[in-house]
Amino acid sequence: MGTVSEPAVDPDDPRTMVEFSVLMANGRLAGRRFDSREHAEAWARPDQGDRVVEYNLVCECAV
């Protein structure tokens, strides 16, 4: 089975402009953004309550 790749960013479709960060156990977002979900997952510490989140600043909607 093949790997799932991130969807392509279409500058004409704001729904594709997704960013990744880490919601830390203390309820705050990490002070940085990540290029991909994989990079965010590598940085996060789920054993301490961190969660990877995706968000879209253009339409202010959670994905």
Phi, psi and omega in degrees: 000139182282169179273153178269127180260160177294143178295149179292145177274122177255110183299344178270353182237101183298342179293340181270356183270071184263139175242159182239141174211185180237125172271112185280164184302335180278004177089002179257151174283146174301151182281031179206163174249159182238149180294331185207166175300321181299318179294320178295318180295324179292329182276326185293156176240082183299332178293344177253008175100004178288146176226140174281134179234151175242140178210164183233110182287337182290310183255004179049048179233143176282148178244000000 
